[in-house]
Structure formats: structure tokens, C-alpha cells
Amino acid sequence: MKKFLWIIPVVIAFSVYSVAFNNFFVFDDFIWLNRARTLSQNWKQMFYPDVVYFDPIVYLMFVANFFINYLDPRWYHAVDLMIHAFNALLVYHFANMLSGDDKAGLYGSVLFASSFAIADAVLWPSSRVDLVSVMFSLGTLIQFLKYLRTDNRRFLWLSCFLFILALGAKGTPVVMPLFLLWLLFMEGKPFRRFGSMVPFVASPIAELRFNLRNISLALCELFIPERLITTPNPAIIAAALALLILTLGFLRFSPVSLTHLRRTGIVILAGGLVPVLVLGDFKPATTMMQANFLLSSPSHRIYLASAGFALIGGGVLRSLELLIKRYYPEAATLAITIFLVCSQRS
């Protein structure tokens, strides 16, 4: 039975986001369609940075979509949905590797697959940049962890290759070296292994230098659905987040493997939120009356961070299940299942 658990998050991802097939194209989607249509006239355009974006991988995916399916939006949404489902599968696999616990991986991947906090990343074709960059980022983490545990350099080079592909989809993975350093530390590897970080540090430096003149334009407006916020202080927000991270990180109420899972999730959550925290011009929802401002929502920008949250959630829920099991063995799994169902309905 355990070897088929991976099917559950995939099915849930398709079930929750099947509504995407009712959507048409909107806003930036038409820009991508035009790029796909005109790429054959100037193929070099996919290597031109667009403001702060450098995403040739996504260019090629839209070109493939355009020539195979032309302007049928259902197929564009189908590709995005398949990528999201595959990302849920990667979260399951990564969580399972970190914890050695199938249920922790299952709970985390279900949280990731069904989260509505990342809705526009899945439902908006233009956000494919986030889906693809996170897909390759998770692949990078998985292959790097395999390298650390097997000392097989093939996994190291495969990890480097996936990291480059991630950077070719979006710039968010520039924080990946921090995650890899954490894995080195968590696995207790000797100092000589830290030399394996060189290509992972060099790649984002090269991209940042390539795109340096556009970095300042990244400080765009955000849509924050919070009535009580008017002029939030980024320093206070960062301090509160850091306090929460430290608290969750040092709590040990579960097996060591689940603690490692939670702490890895915290590192990815914090690193994935860096691009959001550095943006200072927040806008509360009550001041935004036009529907098009919804596309300024940060939900697609936190797609990577949501993978970290899923790891935390998987570790916490599995720990709670083990705790309940001490007193009510037959009710433990049922209690967690009910919680997951109710959390999605709310």
C-alpha cells in the first residue's frame, strides 16, 4: 500500500485545480502567445531579459504549446496542471527522503497540492515561470541530497544541470545555494564537501550580473489581502517571521528525522519569502477596487516558499499523529485526515 501513496497528492492536485479548464487567457498570457508566435522570426529574443526575468525555458514550452495546440487554452492549463501535480510528487519524494516516513511525505504533498494560497501560480498560464522554476529547484534538492548520501558525483552534476534549468525559468532559485548549504550542514558532511557548492554559487552570480541593470525594477507593488494592514513595517514582519522560524526550528517533540524535515521546510520557507520581504510598497486589499490588481497578488511569487510550508506541515502533522497514536491508536490517522479535509474546506 505504501508504494502507491504518491498517487494521492497527484490525484488531489488534478481534482482541486481542474477548474483551470474553464479559464481563458488573460493579461500577460497574450504577451507569451505573441512571443511563441514570433519566436521563429527572431529566436534570440528568448535570451533577452524582460525587466528582471530571464526565462528561455518557458519560452520553449510556450512555443511547443503554440505549435501543437495553437490557441486552445485548455491545453495550456493542462500543461500547467501536470507540472503542479508533478511538483506535488517531488515534494512527496523529497519529504520522504528527509524523514524516511511515507506519511510525512504524504501529508506535506497533500498540503502543497491542494493549497489555494498558490492558486494563480497554477491557474494563470503566465505563472508557468514559477511552476517550472520550482520543479527544477525541487529536482536540484533531491539530486543534491542523493549526492550527499551516496557520494556519487553523477548526482552532483545532475543537480547542477537542474539548477541551471531552474535559473532559466525564473530568477527566484538564486536562493538555492542557501538550501544546499543547509543540507550539507544537516547531513553532517565534512568541510571538504563544501567545495561542491562552487558551481551553485557561480551560476546565480553570473545571472545577477547579467541582469543587474534591471534588479531595481523588481521592487513592484504587491496586493495584500489584509484589512488591518495600512503601512506595514518590513523590519517588524521579518523579525516576527524570524521568531516563528526559530521557535518551530528548536522545538523537538518528534523523532529526529521529522525534526530535520520541519527545519528544512523552515529554511525553504524563509528563503522563498526573501523576494517578497524585500518589496516595500505593500497595498492593502481595501484600497484596490479593480479586479486586475488581483494579478499583482504575491501568491505566484510564494510558490517556492509554499513547498517549504508543506514540508513543515508534513512534519508537524505526522508528529501529531504519532502523539495521538500513543493514547488513541485507532483514531490517529483518522484525526489527521479529518484535519486535512477541513483545512481545505475552510
Secondary structure, DSSP 8 states (H G I E B T S, - for coil): -GGGTTHHHHHHHHHHHGGGGG----THHHHHHHHHHHGGG-GGGGGS-BTTB--HHHHHHHHHHHHHHTT-HHHHHHHHHHHHHHHHHHHHHHHHHHHS-HHHHHHHHHHHHH-STTHHHHH-GGGHHHHHHHHHHHHHHHHHHHHHHH--HHHHHHHHHHHHHHHTT-SGGGGHHHHHHHHHHHTT--GGGGGGGHHHHHHHHHHHHHTGGGGGGG---EEE--TT-SS--HHHHHHHHHHHHHHHHH---S-HHHHHHHHHHHHHHHHHHHHHHT---EEEGGG--SGGGGGG-GGGTTHHHHHHHHHHHHHHHHHHHHHHHHH-TTTHHHHHHHHHHHHHH-
